[in-house]
Amino acid sequence: MPKLVPSRPDPMLDVLSTFRLKPTDTFKIVSSKGVLTINRRKSTGEVEQMRVRAKGSFQQLTKFEPAQITIAERRKLEAEMVKSGLTQSEVADLIGVSQATVSLDLKKLKKA
């Protein structure tokens, strides 16, 4: 008969409990190539992203407070992020808007 070994919870999944998702939060969880990414928009509008790699040994947390900048400043930030190599979808996740909003903002910046 095989020996039963108690399973240990995956450290990446432990992040879910430490991130303290609330029922009022809007969130998206993606896992790809050993990286767990959680994007959360709080009811206050604040946006957080947590990335966890290497079975929890590396964690990265970013926060964005949209109420602290103007739409013009947000558009400039989006352009800088895209210029640095992020996709429109990645930018959208980081600042809590849709990819379509990022695309429209970038078009408006080009016209200005």
Phi and psi restraints in degrees (range 20) as a CNS / XPLOR table:
assign (resid 1 and name C) (resid 2 and name N)
       (resid 2 and name CA) (resid 2 and name C) 1.0 -68.3 20.0 2
assign (resid 2 and name N) (resid 2 and name CA)
       (resid 2 and name C) (resid 3 and name N) 1.0 148.1 20.0 2
assign (resid 2 and name C) (resid 3 and name N)
       (resid 3 and name CA) (resid 3 and name C) 1.0 -81.4 20.0 2
assign (resid 3 and name N) (resid 3 and name CA)
       (resid 3 and name C) (resid 4 and name N) 1.0 129.5 20.0 2
assign (resid 3 and name C) (resid 4 and name N)
       (resid 4 and name CA) (resid 4 and name C) 1.0 -84.6 20.0 2
assign (resid 4 and name N) (resid 4 and name CA)
       (resid 4 and name C) (resid 5 and name N) 1.0 127.8 20.0 2
assign (resid 4 and name C) (resid 5 and name N)
       (resid 5 and name CA) (resid 5 and name C) 1.0 -113.4 20.0 2
assign (resid 5 and name N) (resid 5 and name CA)
       (resid 5 and name C) (resid 6 and name N) 1.0 127.1 20.0 2
assign (resid 5 and name C) (resid 6 and name N)
       (resid 6 and name CA) (resid 6 and name C) 1.0 -59.7 20.0 2
assign (resid 6 and name N) (resid 6 and name CA)
       (resid 6 and name C) (resid 7 and name N) 1.0 133.5 20.0 2
assign (resid 6 and name C) (resid 7 and name N)
       (resid 7 and name CA) (resid 7 and name C) 1.0 -80.0 20.0 2
assign (resid 7 and name N) (resid 7 and name CA)
       (resid 7 and name C) (resid 8 and name N) 1.0 143.5 20.0 2
assign (resid 7 and name C) (resid 8 and name N)
       (resid 8 and name CA) (resid 8 and name C) 1.0 -100.3 20.0 2
assign (resid 8 and name N) (resid 8 and name CA)
       (resid 8 and name C) (resid 9 and name N) 1.0 137.6 20.0 2
assign (resid 8 and name C) (resid 9 and name N)
       (resid 9 and name CA) (resid 9 and name C) 1.0 -62.7 20.0 2
assign (resid 9 and name N) (resid 9 and name CA)
       (resid 9 and name C) (resid 10 and name N) 1.0 145.5 20.0 2
assign (resid 9 and name C) (resid 10 and name N)
       (resid 10 and name CA) (resid 10 and name C) 1.0 -65.1 20.0 2
assign (resid 10 and name N) (resid 10 and name CA)
       (resid 10 and name C) (resid 11 and name N) 1.0 125.0 20.0 2
assign (resid 10 and name C) (resid 11 and name N)
       (resid 11 and name CA) (resid 11 and name C) 1.0 -57.7 20.0 2
assign (resid 11 and name N) (resid 11 and name CA)
       (resid 11 and name C) (resid 12 and name N) 1.0 -29.8 20.0 2
assign (resid 11 and name C) (resid 12 and name N)
       (resid 12 and name CA) (resid 12 and name C) 1.0 -66.2 20.0 2
assign (resid 12 and name N) (resid 12 and name CA)
       (resid 12 and name C) (resid 13 and name N) 1.0 -34.5 20.0 2
assign (resid 12 and name C) (resid 13 and name N)
       (resid 13 and name CA) (resid 13 and name C) 1.0 -76.2 20.0 2
assign (resid 13 and name N) (resid 13 and name CA)
       (resid 13 and name C) (resid 14 and name N) 1.0 -24.6 20.0 2
assign (resid 13 and name C) (resid 14 and name N)
       (resid 14 and name CA) (resid 14 and name C) 1.0 -60.9 20.0 2
assign (resid 14 and name N) (resid 14 and name CA)
       (resid 14 and name C) (resid 15 and name N) 1.0 -25.8 20.0 2
assign (resid 14 and name C) (resid 15 and name N)
       (resid 15 and name CA) (resid 15 and name C) 1.0 -60.1 20.0 2
assign (resid 15 and name N) (resid 15 and name CA)
       (resid 15 and name C) (resid 16 and name N) 1.0 -34.4 20.0 2
assign (resid 15 and name C) (resid 16 and name N)
       (resid 16 and name CA) (resid 16 and name C) 1.0 -57.3 20.0 2
assign (resid 16 and name N) (resid 16 and name CA)
       (resid 16 and name C) (resid 17 and name N) 1.0 -39.7 20.0 2
assign (resid 16 and name C) (resid 17 and name N)
       (resid 17 and name CA) (resid 17 and name C) 1.0 -74.5 20.0 2
assign (resid 17 and name N) (resid 17 and name CA)
       (resid 17 and name C) (resid 18 and name N) 1.0 -33.6 20.0 2
assign (resid 17 and name C) (resid 18 and name N)
       (resid 18 and name CA) (resid 18 and name C) 1.0 -76.1 20.0 2
assign (resid 18 and name N) (resid 18 and name CA)
       (resid 18 and name C) (resid 19 and name N) 1.0 -23.6 20.0 2
assign (resid 18 and name C) (resid 19 and name N)
       (resid 19 and name CA) (resid 19 and name C) 1.0 -76.7 20.0 2
assign (resid 19 and name N) (resid 19 and name CA)
       (resid 19 and name C) (resid 20 and name N) 1.0 -17.5 20.0 2
assign (resid 19 and name C) (resid 20 and name N)
       (resid 20 and name CA) (resid 20 and name C) 1.0 55.1 20.0 2
assign (resid 20 and name N) (resid 20 and name CA)
       (resid 20 and name C) (resid 21 and name N) 1.0 58.8 20.0 2
assign (resid 20 and name C) (resid 21 and name N)
       (resid 21 and name CA) (resid 21 and name C) 1.0 -65.8 20.0 2
assign (resid 21 and name N) (resid 21 and name CA)
       (resid 21 and name C) (resid 22 and name N) 1.0 138.8 20.0 2
assign (resid 21 and name C) (resid 22 and name N)
       (resid 22 and name CA) (resid 22 and name C) 1.0 -114.0 20.0 2
assign (resid 22 and name N) (resid 22 and name CA)
       (resid 22 and name C) (resid 23 and name N) 1.0 156.1 20.0 2
assign (resid 22 and name C) (resid 23 and name N)
       (resid 23 and name CA) (resid 23 and name C) 1.0 -59.1 20.0 2
assign (resid 23 and name N) (resid 23 and name CA)
       (resid 23 and name C) (resid 24 and name N) 1.0 -24.7 20.0 2
assign (resid 23 and name C) (resid 24 and name N)
       (resid 24 and name CA) (resid 24 and name C) 1.0 -86.0 20.0 2
assign (resid 24 and name N) (resid 24 and name CA)
       (resid 24 and name C) (resid 25 and name N) 1.0 -6.6 20.0 2
assign (resid 24 and name C) (resid 25 and name N)
       (resid 25 and name CA) (resid 25 and name C) 1.0 -80.1 20.0 2
assign (resid 25 and name N) (resid 25 and name CA)
       (resid 25 and name C) (resid 26 and name N) 1.0 147.7 20.0 2
assign (resid 25 and name C) (resid 26 and name N)
       (resid 26 and name CA) (resid 26 and name C) 1.0 -102.7 20.0 2
assign (resid 26 and name N) (resid 26 and name CA)
       (resid 26 and name C) (resid 27 and name N) 1.0 129.2 20.0 2
assign (resid 26 and name C) (resid 27 and name N)
       (resid 27 and name CA) (resid 27 and name C) 1.0 -145.4 20.0 2
assign (resid 27 and name N) (resid 27 and name CA)
       (resid 27 and name C) (resid 28 and name N) 1.0 159.7 20.0 2
assign (resid 27 and name C) (resid 28 and name N)
       (resid 28 and name CA) (resid 28 and name C) 1.0 -136.0 20.0 2
assign (resid 28 and name N) (resid 28 and name CA)
       (resid 28 and name C) (resid 29 and name N) 1.0 133.7 20.0 2
assign (resid 28 and name C) (resid 29 and name N)
       (resid 29 and name CA) (resid 29 and name C) 1.0 -121.3 20.0 2
assign (resid 29 and name N) (resid 29 and name CA)
       (resid 29 and name C) (resid 30 and name N) 1.0 127.3 20.0 2
assign (resid 29 and name C) (resid 30 and name N)
       (resid 30 and name CA) (resid 30 and name C) 1.0 -131.4 20.0 2
assign (resid 30 and name N) (resid 30 and name CA)
       (resid 30 and name C) (resid 31 and name N) 1.0 137.4 20.0 2
assign (resid 30 and name C) (resid 31 and name N)
       (resid 31 and name CA) (resid 31 and name C) 1.0 -125.0 20.0 2
assign (resid 31 and name N) (resid 31 and name CA)
       (resid 31 and name C) (resid 32 and name N) 1.0 125.7 20.0 2
assign (resid 31 and name C) (resid 32 and name N)
       (resid 32 and name CA) (resid 32 and name C) 1.0 -152.6 20.0 2
assign (resid 32 and name N) (resid 32 and name CA)
       (resid 32 and name C) (resid 33 and name N) 1.0 130.7 20.0 2
assign (resid 32 and name C) (resid 33 and name N)
       (resid 33 and name CA) (resid 33 and name C) 1.0 51.6 20.0 2
assign (resid 33 and name N) (resid 33 and name CA)
       (resid 33 and name C) (resid 34 and name N) 1.0 44.0 20.0 2
assign (resid 33 and name C) (resid 34 and name N)
       (resid 34 and name CA) (resid 34 and name C) 1.0 79.1 20.0 2
assign (resid 34 and name N) (resid 34 and name CA)
       (resid 34 and name C) (resid 35 and name N) 1.0 10.6 20.0 2
assign (resid 34 and name C) (resid 35 and name N)
       (resid 35 and name CA) (resid 35 and name C) 1.0 -119.9 20.0 2
assign (resid 35 and name N) (resid 35 and name CA)
       (resid 35 and name C) (resid 36 and name N) 1.0 125.3 20.0 2
assign (resid 35 and name C) (resid 36 and name N)
       (resid 36 and name CA) (resid 36 and name C) 1.0 -100.9 20.0 2
assign (resid 36 and name N) (resid 36 and name CA)
       (resid 36 and name C) (resid 37 and name N) 1.0 124.1 20.0 2
assign (resid 36 and name C) (resid 37 and name N)
       (resid 37 and name CA) (resid 37 and name C) 1.0 -119.8 20.0 2
assign (resid 37 and name N) (resid 37 and name CA)
       (resid 37 and name C) (resid 38 and name N) 1.0 128.4 20.0 2
assign (resid 37 and name C) (resid 38 and name N)
       (resid 38 and name CA) (resid 38 and name C) 1.0 -119.4 20.0 2
assign (resid 38 and name N) (resid 38 and name CA)
       (resid 38 and name C) (resid 39 and name N) 1.0 122.0 20.0 2
assign (resid 38 and name C) (resid 39 and name N)
       (resid 39 and name CA) (resid 39 and name C) 1.0 -109.6 20.0 2
assign (resid 39 and name N) (resid 39 and name CA)
       (resid 39 and name C) (resid 40 and name N) 1.0 126.4 20.0 2
assign (resid 39 and name C) (resid 40 and name N)
       (resid 40 and name CA) (resid 40 and name C) 1.0 -131.1 20.0 2
assign (resid 40 and name N) (resid 40 and name CA)
       (resid 40 and name C) (resid 41 and name N) 1.0 133.6 20.0 2
assign (resid 40 and name C) (resid 41 and name N)
       (resid 41 and name CA) (resid 41 and name C) 1.0 -113.0 20.0 2
assign (resid 41 and name N) (resid 41 and name CA)
       (resid 41 and name C) (resid 42 and name N) 1.0 118.2 20.0 2
assign (resid 41 and name C) (resid 42 and name N)
       (resid 42 and name CA) (resid 42 and name C) 1.0 -77.8 20.0 2
assign (resid 42 and name N) (resid 42 and name CA)
       (resid 42 and name C) (resid 43 and name N) 1.0 162.9 20.0 2
assign (resid 42 and name C) (resid 43 and name N)
       (resid 43 and name CA) (resid 43 and name C) 1.0 -63.2 20.0 2
assign (resid 43 and name N) (resid 43 and name CA)
       (resid 43 and name C) (resid 44 and name N) 1.0 -20.0 20.0 2
assign (resid 43 and name C) (resid 44 and name N)
       (resid 44 and name CA) (resid 44 and name C) 1.0 -78.4 20.0 2
assign (resid 44 and name N) (resid 44 and name CA)
       (resid 44 and name C) (resid 45 and name N) 1.0 -10.6 20.0 2
assign (resid 44 and name C) (resid 45 and name N)
       (resid 45 and name CA) (resid 45 and name C) 1.0 100.1 20.0 2
assign (resid 45 and name N) (resid 45 and name CA)
       (resid 45 and name C) (resid 46 and name N) 1.0 -17.1 20.0 2
assign (resid 45 and name C) (resid 46 and name N)
       (resid 46 and name CA) (resid 46 and name C) 1.0 -63.3 20.0 2
assign (resid 46 and name N) (resid 46 and name CA)
       (resid 46 and name C) (resid 47 and name N) 1.0 140.6 20.0 2
assign (resid 46 and name C) (resid 47 and name N)
       (resid 47 and name CA) (resid 47 and name C) 1.0 -116.8 20.0 2
assign (resid 47 and name N) (resid 47 and name CA)
       (resid 47 and name C) (resid 48 and name N) 1.0 133.8 20.0 2
assign (resid 47 and name C) (resid 48 and name N)
       (resid 48 and name CA) (resid 48 and name C) 1.0 -129.3 20.0 2
assign (resid 48 and name N) (resid 48 and name CA)
       (resid 48 and name C) (resid 49 and name N) 1.0 145.9 20.0 2
assign (resid 48 and name C) (resid 49 and name N)
       (resid 49 and name CA) (resid 49 and name C) 1.0 -132.6 20.0 2
assign (resid 49 and name N) (resid 49 and name CA)
       (resid 49 and name C) (resid 50 and name N) 1.0 133.1 20.0 2
assign (resid 49 and name C) (resid 50 and name N)
       (resid 50 and name CA) (resid 50 and name C) 1.0 -122.9 20.0 2
assign (resid 50 and name N) (resid 50 and name CA)
       (resid 50 and name C) (resid 51 and name N) 1.0 131.7 20.0 2
assign (resid 50 and name C) (resid 51 and name N)
       (resid 51 and name CA) (resid 51 and name C) 1.0 -117.6 20.0 2
assign (resid 51 and name N) (resid 51 and name CA)
       (resid 51 and name C) (resid 52 and name N) 1.0 134.5 20.0 2
assign (resid 51 and name C) (resid 52 and name N)
       (resid 52 and name CA) (resid 52 and name C) 1.0 -127.8 20.0 2
assign (resid 52 and name N) (resid 52 and name CA)
       (resid 52 and name C) (resid 53 and name N) 1.0 130.6 20.0 2
assign (resid 52 and name C) (resid 53 and name N)
       (resid 53 and name CA) (resid 53 and name C) 1.0 -130.0 20.0 2
assign (resid 53 and name N) (resid 53 and name CA)
       (resid 53 and name C) (resid 54 and name N) 1.0 168.8 20.0 2
assign (resid 53 and name C) (resid 54 and name N)
       (resid 54 and name CA) (resid 54 and name C) 1.0 51.2 20.0 2
assign (resid 54 and name N) (resid 54 and name CA)
       (resid 54 and name C) (resid 55 and name N) 1.0 52.0 20.0 2
assign (resid 54 and name C) (resid 55 and name N)
       (resid 55 and name CA) (resid 55 and name C) 1.0 54.4 20.0 2
assign (resid 55 and name N) (resid 55 and name CA)
       (resid 55 and name C) (resid 56 and name N) 1.0 37.8 20.0 2
assign (resid 55 and name C) (resid 56 and name N)
       (resid 56 and name CA) (resid 56 and name C) 1.0 91.7 20.0 2
assign (resid 56 and name N) (resid 56 and name CA)
       (resid 56 and name C) (resid 57 and name N) 1.0 -4.6 20.0 2
assign (resid 56 and name C) (resid 57 and name N)
       (resid 57 and name CA) (resid 57 and name C) 1.0 -74.5 20.0 2
assign (resid 57 and name N) (resid 57 and name CA)
       (resid 57 and name C) (resid 58 and name N) 1.0 -18.5 20.0 2
assign (resid 57 and name C) (resid 58 and name N)
       (resid 58 and name CA) (resid 58 and name C) 1.0 -126.7 20.0 2
assign (resid 58 and name N) (resid 58 and name CA)
       (resid 58 and name C) (resid 59 and name N) 1.0 125.2 20.0 2
assign (resid 58 and name C) (resid 59 and name N)
       (resid 59 and name CA) (resid 59 and name C) 1.0 -130.5 20.0 2
assign (resid 59 and name N) (resid 59 and name CA)
       (resid 59 and name C) (resid 60 and name N) 1.0 138.4 20.0 2
assign (resid 59 and name C) (resid 60 and name N)
       (resid 60 and name CA) (resid 60 and name C) 1.0 -130.2 20.0 2
assign (resid 60 and name N) (resid 60 and name CA)
       (resid 60 and name C) (resid 61 and name N) 1.0 130.7 20.0 2
assign (resid 60 and name C) (resid 61 and name N)
       (resid 61 and name CA) (resid 61 and name C) 1.0 -126.6 20.0 2
assign (resid 61 and name N) (resid 61 and name CA)
       (resid 61 and name C) (resid 62 and name N) 1.0 129.5 20.0 2
assign (resid 61 and name C) (resid 62 and name N)
       (resid 62 and name CA) (resid 62 and name C) 1.0 -120.6 20.0 2
assign (resid 62 and name N) (resid 62 and name CA)
       (resid 62 and name C) (resid 63 and name N) 1.0 147.3 20.0 2
assign (resid 62 and name C) (resid 63 and name N)
       (resid 63 and name CA) (resid 63 and name C) 1.0 -129.5 20.0 2
assign (resid 63 and name N) (resid 63 and name CA)
       (resid 63 and name C) (resid 64 and name N) 1.0 144.8 20.0 2
assign (resid 63 and name C) (resid 64 and name N)
       (resid 64 and name CA) (resid 64 and name C) 1.0 -139.0 20.0 2
assign (resid 64 and name N) (resid 64 and name CA)
       (resid 64 and name C) (resid 65 and name N) 1.0 129.5 20.0 2
assign (resid 64 and name C) (resid 65 and name N)
       (resid 65 and name CA) (resid 65 and name C) 1.0 -113.5 20.0 2
assign (resid 65 and name N) (resid 65 and name CA)
       (resid 65 and name C) (resid 66 and name N) 1.0 97.0 20.0 2
assign (resid 65 and name C) (resid 66 and name N)
       (resid 66 and name CA) (resid 66 and name C) 1.0 -63.5 20.0 2
assign (resid 66 and name N) (resid 66 and name CA)
       (resid 66 and name C) (resid 67 and name N) 1.0 -24.7 20.0 2
assign (resid 66 and name C) (resid 67 and name N)
       (resid 67 and name CA) (resid 67 and name C) 1.0 -70.8 20.0 2
assign (resid 67 and name N) (resid 67 and name CA)
       (resid 67 and name C) (resid 68 and name N) 1.0 -13.1 20.0 2
assign (resid 67 and name C) (resid 68 and name N)
       (resid 68 and name CA) (resid 68 and name C) 1.0 -91.1 20.0 2
assign (resid 68 and name N) (resid 68 and name CA)
       (resid 68 and name C) (resid 69 and name N) 1.0 -3.3 20.0 2
assign (resid 68 and name C) (resid 69 and name N)
       (resid 69 and name CA) (resid 69 and name C) 1.0 -132.6 20.0 2
assign (resid 69 and name N) (resid 69 and name CA)
       (resid 69 and name C) (resid 70 and name N) 1.0 158.1 20.0 2
assign (resid 69 and name C) (resid 70 and name N)
       (resid 70 and name CA) (resid 70 and name C) 1.0 -81.3 20.0 2
assign (resid 70 and name N) (resid 70 and name CA)
       (resid 70 and name C) (resid 71 and name N) 1.0 168.1 20.0 2
assign (resid 70 and name C) (resid 71 and name N)
       (resid 71 and name CA) (resid 71 and name C) 1.0 -62.2 20.0 2
assign (resid 71 and name N) (resid 71 and name CA)
       (resid 71 and name C) (resid 72 and name N) 1.0 -39.0 20.0 2
assign (resid 71 and name C) (resid 72 and name N)
       (resid 72 and name CA) (resid 72 and name C) 1.0 -62.1 20.0 2
assign (resid 72 and name N) (resid 72 and name CA)
       (resid 72 and name C) (resid 73 and name N) 1.0 -41.2 20.0 2
assign (resid 72 and name C) (resid 73 and name N)
       (resid 73 and name CA) (resid 73 and name C) 1.0 -66.5 20.0 2
assign (resid 73 and name N) (resid 73 and name CA)
       (resid 73 and name C) (resid 74 and name N) 1.0 -38.7 20.0 2
assign (resid 73 and name C) (resid 74 and name N)
       (resid 74 and name CA) (resid 74 and name C) 1.0 -62.6 20.0 2
assign (resid 74 and name N) (resid 74 and name CA)
       (resid 74 and name C) (resid 75 and name N) 1.0 -42.5 20.0 2
assign (resid 74 and name C) (resid 75 and name N)
       (resid 75 and name CA) (resid 75 and name C) 1.0 -62.0 20.0 2
assign (resid 75 and name N) (resid 75 and name CA)
       (resid 75 and name C) (resid 76 and name N) 1.0 -41.6 20.0 2
assign (resid 75 and name C) (resid 76 and name N)
       (resid 76 and name CA) (resid 76 and name C) 1.0 -64.2 20.0 2
assign (resid 76 and name N) (resid 76 and name CA)
       (resid 76 and name C) (resid 77 and name N) 1.0 -40.5 20.0 2
assign (resid 76 and name C) (resid 77 and name N)
       (resid 77 and name CA) (resid 77 and name C) 1.0 -61.6 20.0 2
assign (resid 77 and name N) (resid 77 and name CA)
       (resid 77 and name C) (resid 78 and name N) 1.0 -44.8 20.0 2
assign (resid 77 and name C) (resid 78 and name N)
       (resid 78 and name CA) (resid 78 and name C) 1.0 -59.3 20.0 2
assign (resid 78 and name N) (resid 78 and name CA)
       (resid 78 and name C) (resid 79 and name N) 1.0 -44.0 20.0 2
assign (resid 78 and name C) (resid 79 and name N)
       (resid 79 and name CA) (resid 79 and name C) 1.0 -62.9 20.0 2
assign (resid 79 and name N) (resid 79 and name CA)
       (resid 79 and name C) (resid 80 and name N) 1.0 -42.1 20.0 2
assign (resid 79 and name C) (resid 80 and name N)
       (resid 80 and name CA) (resid 80 and name C) 1.0 -62.9 20.0 2
assign (resid 80 and name N) (resid 80 and name CA)
       (resid 80 and name C) (resid 81 and name N) 1.0 -40.5 20.0 2
assign (resid 80 and name C) (resid 81 and name N)
       (resid 81 and name CA) (resid 81 and name C) 1.0 -66.8 20.0 2
assign (resid 81 and name N) (resid 81 and name CA)
       (resid 81 and name C) (resid 82 and name N) 1.0 -41.3 20.0 2
assign (resid 81 and name C) (resid 82 and name N)
       (resid 82 and name CA) (resid 82 and name C) 1.0 -66.8 20.0 2
assign (resid 82 and name N) (resid 82 and name CA)
       (resid 82 and name C) (resid 83 and name N) 1.0 -41.0 20.0 2
assign (resid 82 and name C) (resid 83 and name N)
       (resid 83 and name CA) (resid 83 and name C) 1.0 -62.4 20.0 2
assign (resid 83 and name N) (resid 83 and name CA)
       (resid 83 and name C) (resid 84 and name N) 1.0 -32.1 20.0 2
assign (resid 83 and name C) (resid 84 and name N)
       (resid 84 and name CA) (resid 84 and name C) 1.0 -77.1 20.0 2
assign (resid 84 and name N) (resid 84 and name CA)
       (resid 84 and name C) (resid 85 and name N) 1.0 -6.2 20.0 2
assign (resid 84 and name C) (resid 85 and name N)
       (resid 85 and name CA) (resid 85 and name C) 1.0 117.0 20.0 2
assign (resid 85 and name N) (resid 85 and name CA)
       (resid 85 and name C) (resid 86 and name N) 1.0 -3.5 20.0 2
assign (resid 85 and name C) (resid 86 and name N)
       (resid 86 and name CA) (resid 86 and name C) 1.0 -77.5 20.0 2
assign (resid 86 and name N) (resid 86 and name CA)
       (resid 86 and name C) (resid 87 and name N) 1.0 149.0 20.0 2
assign (resid 86 and name C) (resid 87 and name N)
       (resid 87 and name CA) (resid 87 and name C) 1.0 -78.8 20.0 2
assign (resid 87 and name N) (resid 87 and name CA)
       (resid 87 and name C) (resid 88 and name N) 1.0 164.4 20.0 2
assign (resid 87 and name C) (resid 88 and name N)
       (resid 88 and name CA) (resid 88 and name C) 1.0 -60.2 20.0 2
assign (resid 88 and name N) (resid 88 and name CA)
       (resid 88 and name C) (resid 89 and name N) 1.0 -37.9 20.0 2
assign (resid 88 and name C) (resid 89 and name N)
       (resid 89 and name CA) (resid 89 and name C) 1.0 -65.1 20.0 2
assign (resid 89 and name N) (resid 89 and name CA)
       (resid 89 and name C) (resid 90 and name N) 1.0 -40.4 20.0 2
assign (resid 89 and name C) (resid 90 and name N)
       (resid 90 and name CA) (resid 90 and name C) 1.0 -65.6 20.0 2
assign (resid 90 and name N) (resid 90 and name CA)
       (resid 90 and name C) (resid 91 and name N) 1.0 -42.0 20.0 2
assign (resid 90 and name C) (resid 91 and name N)
       (resid 91 and name CA) (resid 91 and name C) 1.0 -61.5 20.0 2
assign (resid 91 and name N) (resid 91 and name CA)
       (resid 91 and name C) (resid 92 and name N) 1.0 -45.4 20.0 2
assign (resid 91 and name C) (resid 92 and name N)
       (resid 92 and name CA) (resid 92 and name C) 1.0 -58.6 20.0 2
assign (resid 92 and name N) (resid 92 and name CA)
       (resid 92 and name C) (resid 93 and name N) 1.0 -43.8 20.0 2
assign (resid 92 and name C) (resid 93 and name N)
       (resid 93 and name CA) (resid 93 and name C) 1.0 -63.3 20.0 2
assign (resid 93 and name N) (resid 93 and name CA)
       (resid 93 and name C) (resid 94 and name N) 1.0 -39.1 20.0 2
assign (resid 93 and name C) (resid 94 and name N)
       (resid 94 and name CA) (resid 94 and name C) 1.0 -69.5 20.0 2
assign (resid 94 and name N) (resid 94 and name CA)
       (resid 94 and name C) (resid 95 and name N) 1.0 -31.9 20.0 2
assign (resid 94 and name C) (resid 95 and name N)
       (resid 95 and name CA) (resid 95 and name C) 1.0 -110.1 20.0 2
assign (resid 95 and name N) (resid 95 and name CA)
       (resid 95 and name C) (resid 96 and name N) 1.0 0.1 20.0 2
assign (resid 95 and name C) (resid 96 and name N)
       (resid 96 and name CA) (resid 96 and name C) 1.0 80.0 20.0 2
assign (resid 96 and name N) (resid 96 and name CA)
       (resid 96 and name C) (resid 97 and name N) 1.0 31.2 20.0 2
assign (resid 96 and name C) (resid 97 and name N)
       (resid 97 and name CA) (resid 97 and name C) 1.0 -123.8 20.0 2
assign (resid 97 and name N) (resid 97 and name CA)
       (resid 97 and name C) (resid 98 and name N) 1.0 174.3 20.0 2
assign (resid 97 and name C) (resid 98 and name N)
       (resid 98 and name CA) (resid 98 and name C) 1.0 -81.6 20.0 2
assign (resid 98 and name N) (resid 98 and name CA)
       (resid 98 and name C) (resid 99 and name N) 1.0 161.4 20.0 2
assign (resid 98 and name C) (resid 99 and name N)
       (resid 99 and name CA) (resid 99 and name C) 1.0 -62.6 20.0 2
assign (resid 99 and name N) (resid 99 and name CA)
       (resid 99 and name C) (resid 100 and name N) 1.0 -35.1 20.0 2
assign (resid 99 and name C) (resid 100 and name N)
       (resid 100 and name CA) (resid 100 and name C) 1.0 -63.3 20.0 2
assign (resid 100 and name N) (resid 100 and name CA)
       (resid 100 and name C) (resid 101 and name N) 1.0 -36.6 20.0 2
assign (resid 100 and name C) (resid 101 and name N)
       (resid 101 and name CA) (resid 101 and name C) 1.0 -65.7 20.0 2
assign (resid 101 and name N) (resid 101 and name CA)
       (resid 101 and name C) (resid 102 and name N) 1.0 -43.0 20.0 2
assign (resid 101 and name C) (resid 102 and name N)
       (resid 102 and name CA) (resid 102 and name C) 1.0 -60.8 20.0 2
assign (resid 102 and name N) (resid 102 and name CA)
       (resid 102 and name C) (resid 103 and name N) 1.0 -45.2 20.0 2
assign (resid 102 and name C) (resid 103 and name N)
       (resid 103 and name CA) (resid 103 and name C) 1.0 -59.9 20.0 2
assign (resid 103 and name N) (resid 103 and name CA)
       (resid 103 and name C) (resid 104 and name N) 1.0 -46.5 20.0 2
assign (resid 103 and name C) (resid 104 and name N)
       (resid 104 and name CA) (resid 104 and name C) 1.0 -63.4 20.0 2
assign (resid 104 and name N) (resid 104 and name CA)
       (resid 104 and name C) (resid 105 and name N) 1.0 -42.7 20.0 2
assign (resid 104 and name C) (resid 105 and name N)
       (resid 105 and name CA) (resid 105 and name C) 1.0 -60.7 20.0 2
assign (resid 105 and name N) (resid 105 and name CA)
       (resid 105 and name C) (resid 106 and name N) 1.0 -42.2 20.0 2
assign (resid 105 and name C) (resid 106 and name N)
       (resid 106 and name CA) (resid 106 and name C) 1.0 -65.6 20.0 2
assign (resid 106 and name N) (resid 106 and name CA)
       (resid 106 and name C) (resid 107 and name N) 1.0 -37.8 20.0 2
assign (resid 106 and name C) (resid 107 and name N)
       (resid 107 and name CA) (resid 107 and name C) 1.0 -64.6 20.0 2
assign (resid 107 and name N) (resid 107 and name CA)
       (resid 107 and name C) (resid 108 and name N) 1.0 -41.0 20.0 2
assign (resid 107 and name C) (resid 108 and name N)
       (resid 108 and name CA) (resid 108 and name C) 1.0 -65.1 20.0 2
assign (resid 108 and name N) (resid 108 and name CA)
       (resid 108 and name C) (resid 109 and name N) 1.0 -36.3 20.0 2
assign (resid 108 and name C) (resid 109 and name N)
       (resid 109 and name CA) (resid 109 and name C) 1.0 -65.6 20.0 2
assign (resid 109 and name N) (resid 109 and name CA)
       (resid 109 and name C) (resid 110 and name N) 1.0 -39.3 20.0 2
assign (resid 109 and name C) (resid 110 and name N)
       (resid 110 and name CA) (resid 110 and name C) 1.0 -66.1 20.0 2
assign (resid 110 and name N) (resid 110 and name CA)
       (resid 110 and name C) (resid 111 and name N) 1.0 -34.0 20.0 2
assign (resid 110 and name C) (resid 111 and name N)
       (resid 111 and name CA) (resid 111 and name C) 1.0 -72.9 20.0 2
assign (resid 111 and name N) (resid 111 and name CA)
       (resid 111 and name C) (resid 112 and name N) 1.0 -28.2 20.0 2
